[in-house]
Amino acid sequence: MAFITANWNPLGEAFYRKTELYEMCWNIRDGLRDSLVAAAPYGGPIALLREPHRRSPSSRPQLEIYSASGVSIASFPWKSGPVVQLGWTVSDELLCVQEDGSVLIYDLFGSFKRHFSMGQEVVQSQVLEAKVFHSPYGTGVAIVTGSSRFTLATNIDDLKLRRLPEVPGLQGKPSCWVVLTQDRQTKVLLSNGPELYILDNTSCTAVCPPGLSPQAGSIVQMSVSFSYKYLALFTDTGHLWTGLSHLQEKLSEVDTKKTVTPKQVVWCRRPRSQQPSVVLMWDRLLMVAGVCNDTIQFPIEDPCVLVGELDGVRIISSANQELLQEVPLVCQDIFKIASMAPGALLLEAHREYEKSSQKADEYLREIKEQSMLGEAVRQCVEAAGHEYDPSTQKSLMRAASFGKCFLTDFSPDHFVLTCRELRVLNAVRESSVGLPLTHTQFKQMTLQVLTDRLVYRQFYPLAIEICRYLKIPDYQGVSRVLKHWASCKVQQKDLSDEAIARAVCVKVGDSPGVSYSDIAAKAYECGRTELAIKLLDFEARSGEQVPLLLKMKRSQLALSKAVESGDTDLVYTVVSYLKNEMNRGDFFMTLRNQPVALSLYRQFCKLQEHETLKDLYNQDDDHQELANYYVTASYREKRLEGRLSLLQSAVDEYNKAKNEFAAKATEEEMRLLRFQRKLDDEKGAGLLGLSLQATMEALLALGLHKQAEQLYRDFRVPDKRYWWLKLKSLAEKEEWDELEKFSKSKKSPIGYLAFVEVCMKCNNKYEAKKYVSKVTPEQRVKAHLAVGDLEGAADAAIERRNESEMAAVLSRCSASDRPLIDRLNRAAAAKK
Amino acid sequence: MAHSARRDSPELPDFSLLKRLARDQLIYLLEQLPGKKDLFIEADLMSPLDRIANVSTLKQHEVDKLYKVEHKPIVSTSDQLCFLIRPRIQTVKWICDVANADKAAGKFRRYKLIFTPQKFYACDAVLEEQGIIGDVTTDEWAFYLLPLDDDIISLELPEFFRDNFLAGDQRWVRTAGSALHLLHSLYGPFSKVYGIGRCSKMAYESWREQVEEGEQKARQAEIGNVFLIDRDVDYVTPLCSQVVYEGLVDDIFRIKCGCVEFGADVTSSDKSVKVMLNSQDKVFSEIRNEHFSNVFGFLSQKARNLQTAYDKRRGMDIKQMKTFVSEELKGLKQEHRLLSLHIGACESIMKKKTKQDFQELLKTEHSLLEGFETRECISYIEEHINRQVSMIESLRLLCLLSITENGLLPKDYRSLKAQYLQSYGVDHLLTFSNLRQLGLLVEQQPGETLTVMESKVGKLVNDKAAGKLTDAFSSLAKKSNFRALSRKLNLVPKSDEEYDLRVPRDMAYIFSGAYVPLSCKLIEQVLERDGWSGLEEVTRLLNGHEFAVTGNNGADLRAKSDAKRIVLVMFLGGCTFSEISALRFLGKEKGYKFIVVATSITNSSRLMEALLDNHV
């Protein structure tokens, strides 16, 4: 363990260490010389374009994509135009900025995704230099053109090109420049000879870094920190100025005594750094410069590439990859030689304990006396997080665990969590996976993004294992992975639809949160419609199937799925979509096979489009409904002629529907209408539209007996109806003589009790009595009672020897009818 | 009451929570449109809204003026208009007209449409078509359930019946499912769900879907069992004249949203009075379930008691008098007022109903139910039509005849229809077409006896493709089979025994002892058997679609056995007061408490009116 500090280099207050991450798996013949290299932060992939300027078509440059550990992911010859700059987006897509201003986007596996252009004028003036940068808005691209103009795109996913104002006096490209993101604005800081300018949307302002010695010379290299907070400027006299990027505060100025412009300048900080420092790289030298005047120098043999990280700098060479970082304070405390920090003592105590030495107790006692045991454990756990070497991690964690035993009230959460996270980190750092993440980076990036990255690199089993191990709820964990796996699976062209569908179903099963319709949508995007349909079958929620089916133009299927779902609104959505998409005939035919959809559409048409309704019935040869439609329409029609012609159509349709009854009824209605019209014209009777009964009533009321009679005969009105009608009408008009005549015209089909009752209703007892004698014997008692003739009723009842009738009479008798009551009682008794 | 409870009935859950929820949501929605606004309310939402939030509540939330939706140009001057409407195309279209008229006049207003209980896609489609979807905001007021009484909850959706059963428009099914879901989440989990009918089954499935989508919280169940039933399972019951007091009042005066308006002839003054009819009304709650023949006697007894209570005043000293006035008098006065109203209503009913005509009408109905003297019944109906007694009543009798006789003979079918058309106009051809489609008024297939029909129907039902039958076939399948059902379930008690209506012995008392309502009998049987086993023949005759599902969390129920005896019965397509009375009776007999949830309260007239298609 004593070796841990061996690679520590002091600089001012802090120490810097360089740890080897990988021996690179790649085998690059010419090293990184003459290549465009882009390596993404957070242990991202590396893209390499060799000899980008070789223009002969016979030997095209090769674009290679490697994982951070150098495992080849993709490699293909570059067939497009000359590339100025490579860069990675936040979602691990490769941007290739070409000389003509077009930017080609490839995914991690080297397949082309899309492209965009940085503006038309660039085609002429050419891109001189480009930078890919990351901001809170996403990934952006900045270029400077041959006409010395800057163009920015702050977010390539929402492309808005901004051409920045002209820089006074700038010819060709500036000596150096960076993109800054400040106050939600993206600006360019550039130096042109001795001048320094800030270029924003509207203006170009000359600025001067505070405290830069006048003799420092002009700025030839600059660098902005990972968080855009700090700025480093390197002048041609070898001065390195560091300060805050808003150029209002200076941190330090170091004379590097190198007048050659460094190839790369990168900030090397970490959150809660002890001091800000900058790493500069020349051909054979790597220098770390901090606030103090001191520097650390590392010789380098190979050409390298520096990648700025959140908490350090990765140094990639053709042979290996190292991480240069400030040693975290907690690690310093523990590992610094002769440190008496509680963590250091605890580590020591544990070491002694393993050796079964009683010194362990002494150390422990010492910590305990200061009541720092909790702090000691915390320190060990935290330091373990920062260590890259598993064995160091282990010894720290063991020490922490040992210390924990002597504590009562100590929450194990932090310990457990760190253990788990370290396992995950160690797993992804594996050379075969190649994500050299530090714990700090991991925390910043979140587990969610890590799983996404793993998924993106198609490490599905690992991602699932990690999710399970960290007990992420399925919804956010395993299901997400499966979803991506399935989306990827459906793109495998060498497998049959059947095989893929089965494979997906077996793996995904009914994991919560995995939407088969999303997977199907992916399949459809890849042109595998059949597969998409097969996958949709697994989708439990019909509502989810429908939109995609519509998109795939499987409208029939969409319709039946919608119907199956039982969600009528969904059916309606499909129907209205179909209505606009299909021609009428097909549309109707489609509906015809779906009664639910059809009735829904009919319902809509009834309210909105009457004409369509007709077409609908026509198409179906539904004569009955068509006829009904005409009848309905006839009531909306004001003019008689129109009405009659509609009714005639109804008759025709009823006939076709073999509904003779309705046909006849409608014909009669037409006849009636004509009749009414005639009378209306002749007598102004106001009959039009009345029912037959009402017409006859009206006629009788008007005294038009002859016409009423005519209707009665023409329309074969049942005798009973006519007699009732006439009886009522005459009684109401109090035409008693006429009524009597009528009663004698023939034998009443409704009997004569009706006469009695109607007369009584009109309060004419006299007339009523006339008809009592005509009433049939069965009803005679009723008739007598109706006119209030108790005597007569009693006589009739006794005559008929009918007990219940006698009782009925009795119930109507009052006390004053004593004799009658006696008579009835006697008769009743006699019968018994 | 004439009969007493078999044992302690469980307590009913408190449904006022439903009202509070609805009110809070409405207020929230109104607040979404800050500032003064005019509120337009769909006509048939007025009464339900009144039960949820009164005018002053609305005014508190900056509602300026209230209007009824009348499909006419508006006069409002407010620059913010809020519409509280049902998701009906006509209404939405009218709003489009209003907005477009404003546009044409260069007037700028904000429009907010609140659909209740939910919005349909068709509404959006209309808004889009009329080009105002960008000018309005829409919201949904999830006001599904209005508690009308302690044990009656209504969805207040009378159009459910026609839309679903006649037009085949199943949009409301999800509404029913959501209503059930709401009840389930507040008073569930249900341990057992039974049901019969296609719509019931769909509503059940829709509810299950919603349960699975949402999160489940374990809670103490207050309602244990649920029974879903389609109106088209039993048309006979709502077609009969109601003779239990509450039903009779509904038939004659029309109870609207739990409230009835007694006209001048009842109040014996020149004003009409609106009365809430529910269990809060002490007098009404005692007579609502009684056969009408008992009501008058009961009321006069009550009047005598009241008099005695008043008479107590005599011989009181000052102190006693003081307590009497402060404590009892108000109650007595209230009771007095109600009593006189109900006596007035009774007199009015007697005038209308106890005449010879009504007796004969009832006799005819009973004959139809028993299947006796069919010819006499037909001629009675004929006369009924010829004398133009009542358009609706005649239609009802025709339907009752058809349904009990399993269709009319072709000759009768034609002649009765012809006469009806002569009486009420040929436009009723459309009405008849509707009735035929529903199987309410159909022609017997020539040469087919009942049994042949039955077996044929049975075969059709067993056929898996039954759902896809064409209209013609399905109307065939909709044959009522009433006679066979009546025999199987013993719906018509033997008529030779005297039935004492004062001491009812079964649910038949609600129809003077002549008929046990089919719907309620099914409920009784299923609860008794805990499922449909043994009722296979019956369900076959009823066209199937029955189900019985046990919930997965039966454990919760052991804790509170009371919940098991609380049965929620949901009538899809409406329910009559007679059925509610019958269920209350059944509950007393068997120790259940029934909660009736209906898409609306219906009766024979409403049922028939829903199927009319004349354009008068």
Chai-1 contact restraints between the chains, C-beta under 6 A:
chainA,res_idxA,chainB,res_idxB,connection_type,confidence,min_distance_angstrom,max_distance_angstrom,comment,restraint_id
A,G566,B,M202,contact,1.0,0.0,6.0,A-B,restraint_1
A,T568,B,Q170,contact,1.0,0.0,6.0,A-B,restraint_2
A,T568,B,R171,contact,1.0,0.0,6.0,A-B,restraint_3
A,D569,B,F120,contact,1.0,0.0,6.0,A-B,restraint_4
A,D569,B,Y121,contact,1.0,0.0,6.0,A-B,restraint_5
A,Y572,B,Y121,contact,1.0,0.0,6.0,A-B,restraint_6
A,Y572,B,A122,contact,1.0,0.0,6.0,A-B,restraint_7
A,T573,B,Y121,contact,1.0,0.0,6.0,A-B,restraint_8
A,S576,B,A125,contact,1.0,0.0,6.0,A-B,restraint_9
A,S599,B,A167,contact,1.0,0.0,6.0,A-B,restraint_10
A,S599,B,G168,contact,1.0,0.0,6.0,A-B,restraint_11
A,L600,B,D169,contact,1.0,0.0,6.0,A-B,restraint_12
A,Q603,B,A167,contact,1.0,0.0,6.0,A-B,restraint_13
A,Q603,B,D169,contact,1.0,0.0,6.0,A-B,restraint_14
A,L607,B,I89,contact,1.0,0.0,6.0,A-B,restraint_15
A,N628,B,L430,contact,1.0,0.0,6.0,A-B,restraint_16
A,N628,B,S433,contact,1.0,0.0,6.0,A-B,restraint_17
A,V631,B,L429,contact,1.0,0.0,6.0,A-B,restraint_18
A,V631,B,L430,contact,1.0,0.0,6.0,A-B,restraint_19
A,Y635,B,H615,contact,1.0,0.0,6.0,A-B,restraint_20
A,F661,B,R414,contact,1.0,0.0,6.0,A-B,restraint_21
A,A662,B,L429,contact,1.0,0.0,6.0,A-B,restraint_22
A,A665,B,L421,contact,1.0,0.0,6.0,A-B,restraint_23
A,A665,B,V426,contact,1.0,0.0,6.0,A-B,restraint_24
A,A665,B,L429,contact,1.0,0.0,6.0,A-B,restraint_25
A,E669,B,V426,contact,1.0,0.0,6.0,A-B,restraint_26
A,S691,B,Y424,contact,1.0,0.0,6.0,A-B,restraint_27
A,S691,B,G425,contact,1.0,0.0,6.0,A-B,restraint_28
A,L692,B,Q422,contact,1.0,0.0,6.0,A-B,restraint_29
A,Q693,B,Q422,contact,1.0,0.0,6.0,A-B,restraint_30
A,Q693,B,S423,contact,1.0,0.0,6.0,A-B,restraint_31
A,K720,B,N386,contact,1.0,0.0,6.0,A-B,restraint_32
A,R721,B,N386,contact,1.0,0.0,6.0,A-B,restraint_33
A,W724,B,N386,contact,1.0,0.0,6.0,A-B,restraint_34
A,W724,B,R387,contact,1.0,0.0,6.0,A-B,restraint_35
